[in-house]
């Protein structure tokens, strides 16, 4: 990584194939290497704020964006969402960078990263960091997420009520989100009530996700860039079984488990999470330190 310089923020957009605008945020535009952050289902680019600031301070160029139907990005006009749209969006944002980025993908963002890393040529990423996601996952954990997303169709009277619901959903967090942190995640409707930032029509695509698991397993075996898997020891989405299957299919993958983190790794153990990304990025310029295929590195922090 280059020597740190003064950080600056830049908001911009990338046009998807169908003309929809994807909201993009860049921290430390002059930095190197480029890290591209892809959030999970129901999140926004704000999930990466703390990590991006810390890595930008170390000299990285940190780019995050809102997936379509999330945050400040556009919504599909016809209401229908499909995995291929998200995959193409991710590659377009990656291609918009000055060099192939290191992709840091959480949950859905990581699945899209796996698929496109193996299937798109020339390769769109220099390396992958997969955040608590494997080609196969535990259905009950995903169901818990979707249940929360469906739970409040009528929204909330105010930010305080939304904060209560978040706190109940994330009991492992010691601190509640502040009003300032929650405000970007809510949108005021014509009825004056606050609702989550995502398009409710997104939930219709959840049922199709499991049918992509064979494709993702095949993709995992064909990724030819360095891969780091950061998993949460308390995750209900990734399990020991799904991790072991992944490491057998892709034996060159490095694996670090953060024992106290749930599926929300970046928020639960942000300092440790950020340190592991920094270590991995630094190792990319040290070929001798890379793991040879067939000898996976498994570490518990």
Residue pairs with C-beta under 8 A, 6 or more apart in sequence:
1 31
1 32
1 33
1 58
1 59
1 60
1 278
1 281
1 282
2 31
2 32
2 59
3 59
4 56
4 57
4 58
4 59
5 28
5 30
5 31
5 59
7 27
7 28
7 53
7 56
7 57
8 27
8 28
8 29
9 25
9 26
9 27
10 25
10 26
10 27
10 29
11 23
11 24
11 25
11 26
12 24
12 25
12 26
13 21
13 22
13 23
13 24
14 21
14 22
14 24
14 65
14 89
14 92
14 93
14 96
15 21
15 22
15 92
16 22
16 68
16 74
16 85
16 88
16 89
16 92
17 85
17 88
17 92
18 76
18 85
20 68
20 73
20 74
20 75
20 76
21 73
21 74
22 65
22 66
22 67
22 68
22 73
22 74
22 89
22 92
22 93
23 45
23 65
23 66
23 71
23 72
23 73
24 45
24 63
24 64
24 65
24 93
24 96
25 45
25 63
25 64
25 65
26 61
26 62
26 63
27 52
27 53
27 56
27 61
27 62
27 63
28 56
28 57
28 59
28 60
28 61
28 62
29 61
30 61
31 56
31 59
31 60
31 61
31 62
32 59
32 60
32 61
32 99
33 60
33 61
33 99
33 101
33 102
33 126
33 281
33 284
34 60
34 61
34 62
34 63
34 97
34 98
34 99
34 100
34 101
34 102
35 52
35 55
35 60
35 61
35 62
35 63
35 101
35 102
35 103
35 104
35 277
35 281
36 63
36 64
36 65
36 93
36 94
36 97
36 101
36 102
36 103
36 104
36 125
37 45
37 47
37 48
37 51
37 52
37 62
37 63
37 64
37 65
37 104
37 105
37 109
38 64
38 65
38 67
38 90
38 103
38 104
38 105
38 106
38 108
38 109
38 110
38 112
38 113
39 45
39 47
39 48
39 64
39 66
39 67
39 70
39 106
39 107
39 108
39 109
40 47
40 106
40 107
40 108
40 109
40 110
40 131
41 107
41 108
41 145
41 149
41 202
41 206
42 70
42 145
42 149
42 196
42 198
42 202
43 70
43 106
43 107
44 66
44 70
44 71
44 72
44 184
44 185
44 197
45 64
45 65
45 66
45 71
46 71
46 181
46 184
46 185
47 106
47 266
47 267
48 62
48 64
48 104
48 266
50 266
50 270
50 274
51 62
51 104
51 266
51 270
51 273
51 274
51 277
52 62
52 64
53 62
54 274
55 62
55 274
55 277
55 278
55 281
56 62
58 278
60 281
61 97
61 98
63 93
63 97
63 101
65 73
65 93
66 72
66 73
67 73
67 86
67 89
67 108
67 109
68 74
68 75
68 76
68 81
68 85
68 86
68 89
69 75
69 76
69 81
69 198
69 199
69 201
69 202
70 197
70 198
70 199
70 202
71 184
71 197
71 198
75 199
75 201
76 85
76 199
76 201
79 199
79 201
80 201
80 204
81 199
81 201
81 202
81 204
81 205
82 205
82 208
83 112
83 205
83 208
83 209
83 212
86 108
86 112
87 112
87 115
87 116
90 103
90 109
90 112
90 113
90 116
90 124
91 116
91 120
91 124
94 100
94 101
94 103
94 124
94 125
95 124
99 126
100 123
100 124
100 125
100 126
101 125
101 126
102 125
102 126
102 127
102 128
102 129
102 280
102 281
102 284
103 109
103 113
103 117
103 124
103 125
103 127
103 128
103 129
104 129
104 131
104 277
105 111
105 112
105 113
105 114
105 128
105 129
105 130
105 131
105 133
106 131
106 132
106 133
106 265
106 266
107 131
107 132
107 133
107 237
107 263
108 133
109 131
110 128
110 130
110 131
110 132
110 133
111 133
111 135
111 212
111 216
113 125
113 128
113 130
114 128
114 130
114 135
114 216
114 219
114 220
114 223
115 212
115 215
115 216
115 219
116 124
116 125
117 123
117 124
117 125
117 128
117 219
117 223
117 225
118 218
118 219
118 220
118 221
118 222
118 223
119 219
123 224
123 225
125 225
126 225
126 284
127 225
127 226
127 227
127 228
127 280
127 281
127 284
128 223
128 225
128 226
128 227
128 228
129 227
129 228
129 230
129 277
129 280
130 227
130 228
130 229
130 230
131 230
131 265
131 266
131 273
132 230
132 231
132 232
132 235
132 237
132 238
132 261
132 263
132 265
133 237
133 238
134 229
134 231
134 238
134 242
134 243
134 245
134 246
135 213
135 216
135 217
135 219
135 220
135 242
135 245
135 246
135 249
136 213
136 216
136 217
136 242
136 245
136 246
137 237
137 238
137 242
138 236
138 237
138 238
138 239
138 242
139 210
140 236
141 235
141 236
141 237
141 238
141 263
142 206
142 209
142 237
144 236
145 237
145 263
146 203
146 206
148 169
149 196
149 198
149 203
150 203
151 165
152 165
152 195
152 196
153 195
153 200
154 193
155 189
155 191
155 193
155 194
155 195
155 196
156 162
156 165
156 186
156 193
156 194
156 195
157 193
157 194
158 194
159 179
159 182
159 183
159 186
159 194
160 179
162 182
162 185
162 186
162 194
163 176
163 177
163 179
163 182
166 176
166 177
166 182
167 173
167 176
170 262
170 264
170 267
172 234
172 262
172 268
173 267
173 268
184 197
185 196
185 197
186 194
186 195
186 196
186 197
187 194
187 195
187 196
187 197
188 194
189 195
217 245
217 249
220 246
220 249
220 250
221 249
221 250
223 250
226 252
226 254
226 280
226 283
226 284
226 290
227 250
227 252
227 253
227 254
228 253
228 254
228 255
228 256
228 276
228 277
228 280
229 243
229 246
229 253
229 254
229 255
229 256
230 256
230 257
230 258
230 265
230 273
230 276
230 277
231 238
231 243
231 255
231 256
231 257
231 258
231 265
232 238
232 257
232 258
232 261
232 262
232 263
232 264
232 265
232 268
232 269
233 257
233 258
233 259
233 260
233 261
233 300
234 259
234 260
234 261
234 262
234 268
235 261
235 262
235 263
235 265
236 262
236 263
237 263
238 263
243 255
246 253
247 253
247 255
247 296
247 298
251 293
251 294
251 295
251 296
252 291
252 292
252 293
252 294
252 295
252 296
253 296
254 280
254 291
254 296
254 297
254 299
255 296
255 297
255 298
255 299
256 276
256 298
256 299
256 300
256 301
257 298
257 299
257 300
257 301
258 265
258 268
258 269
258 272
258 273
258 276
258 301
259 300
259 301
260 268
260 269
261 268
261 269
261 272
261 273
262 268
265 273
266 273
272 301
276 301
283 289
283 290
291 297
